[in-house]
Structure formats: C-alpha cells, structure tokens
Amino acid sequence: MSEKRIKLIQNSLQSLEPIKINIEDEGHLHVGHAGAKSGGHFKLYIVSDSFKGKNMVQRHKLIYQTLGQLMETEIHALSIKALSNDEC
C-alpha cells in the first residue's frame, strides 16, 4: 500500500516540475498511532524552481494544494523539505 501511495504523491507533484524528489515511507515509526490507519506517514524532499522566491510556509501551502485530496485520503502526516534549485 505504501508504494502505491508514494507513486500517487510523486505523480501529483509532477506539476511542480521537480528537479529532485524523494519520498520515504515513515509508517513503521508510527505503528499503533491512532491516525496511522487513515493514511500514511511520509517524508518528502523536493527541489523545484516553483519554490523560488517563496518562503517555507508558501512552499508548504503550494505542496498541500498540489496534493489536494491525497492529504485527506492517502496521507496522514507529511514532513517536508522543499528547496529551489539554487538552494541546493
């Protein structure tokens, strides 16, 4: 199930034209957590020029908007590191 969710997340984020993207399933760290059954726990590292000129909050909002419905169905928790290409 987590590989399916990772693929869904990757596909959704393609509209941000990522230069680099890495998604890790961190579900094993949340076994027994009440919310773990309603969606996965993931760590996202993404580099995109879409983030140029945006602060951290604006970047996170852009990612959440891009993921849309997945944030309500497939993702319970998401840790984000979002950089523009010139910050790498």
N, C-alpha and C positions, 0 to 999 in steps of 0.2 A: 504493500500500500504506500509506503513512504517513497519508493522510486516513482510511482505514478504521480504522487503529489509534487515531487521535485520537478518532474517533467512539465506538469501543469504550471508551476511557478516560472520555470525557465521560459516556456512558451509565452506566458503573459508578459514577461519583462522584455521580450524581444522588441517591443515597440519603443523602448528606451535606447535601442541600438547599443547594447553593452559591448565594450571592448574586452572586458573580462567579467566573468560571472562564476561564482562558486556558491553552491548551496549545500549545507550539511544538515543531515537529519540529527537532531539532538533529542529525539524522543526517548532514547534509553536513559537520559538523565532525569526524566520526568515520570517514570513508571510509578503508578499509584496516585499520581496527581489527578484530582477530580476532572480537570479540563482536558486531560490528555486524550480522552476518548472522543472528544468533539472535533479534534483536528490535531495536526502535527505541530511539533516544536522545531523550528528551523533557524539556522544561522546563515545570513546572506552577506556575501562580499560581492560588490558590484562596482565596476568602473564604467562611467559613461559621460560623454560630453554633455548630456542632458542635465547634468548637475552643475555645470559651470555657472558661476555667479549666484548659486543658491546656497543658503545656509543649511545646517543639518536638519532643522525642522522642516524646511521646504522640501528637502530631498526625501525625507521620510514620508511626508504627505504625498509627494508625487508617486512614490513606490506603492503606498497603500491604495491610492486612487487607481493606479495601473493594475494592481492585483484584484481590485474590486470585490466581486462575490467570493473569490477564494479566501478572503480574510474572514468571511462569515461561515464558510463550509469546510475548507481543507486545511486552514492554518489557524492554530490556536495561539501560538506565540512566534514572534519573528524578531530575531536580533539582527540589526542592520549596520553594516559599514558601507557607506556609499561615497565614492570619490569621483572627481572628474579626472580625466587623463593626465592633466598637468600636475596633479597632486600625488601621483604615484612615484 
